[in-house]
Amino acid sequence: MSEKAIEFLQEWITEKVHVRPAPTQIEQEAEILAKECAAQAAEAGVPIEDIEEEVGDLEELMTTKLEDAAEADQKSRGG
């Protein structure tokens, strides 16, 4: 994956992927985030193919990142 694609994806995830109020809707949120990421990558001149070549399916990545964020949030709340 190109350096530009890696940088774009890392910054995008940091900015956009956060704990949502309803963790039961992670899959729906992941689909929305994946589409938004792909659109913004295209606007930034980063081919989605470059990103997916490195990380695989973008929706699956967003699901994992949302689950990780929810788990970290739960731990920080003492749960």
N, C-alpha and C positions, 0 to 999 in steps of 0.2 A: 504494500500500500504506500502511496506517496506520502511524503512528510506533510504536505498540505492537507491531505485527507485525514491523517491521524490527528493533526492539530485541530482541524475543524470539528471532528467527532468528539474529541476530549472536551473542548470548550463548550460545545453544544450540550453534551450530557451534563456537565457541571452547571450550566445555566438553566436547563429545562427539566431535568429529572429530579423530582423531589417527592417526598411523601405526600400522598393525597389523602383526603378525609375518609374515603371508602376503599380500603385495600382489597375488598372483594371484587372490585372492578379493575384490577390491575391489567387484565388482558385487553380490555377495551381501551384503557389509557395507553397501553403499550402500542396498540394499533394506531392511535391518534398521533402519538409522539413519533413513531416510525415514519408516518406520512409527512409530518411536519419537518422532521429532520431531512428527509429526502428532498423535499421542496426547497428548503433553505440551503442545502448542500448544492443543489443545482444553481440556485441564485448566486452562490459564492464561487461557482465554477469548479466545484468538486464533484466528479462523477460518482454517483451512488455505487457503481460497480467497483470502484476503488475501495470504498468503505467496506462493502459486503465481501470483497475478496479477502480482506483481513479478518473481519469479525463474524462473517456468516450472515444469517438472516437478521436484519435490523430490528424487526419486531420481537424476535426472541431475545436479542440483546437488551432492548428496552424493558421487556418483562423481567429479566434478571436484575437489571439496575433498579427497577421499581421495588422488586421484592427485597433487594439488599437495603435500599433506603428505608423501607417499612420495618425491616428487622432491626436495623441500627437505631431507628427512632424508638422502637419498642424497648430496646435495651437501655437507651438513654433515659427512658421514663421509669426504669426500674421493673419492667415487666418481663 
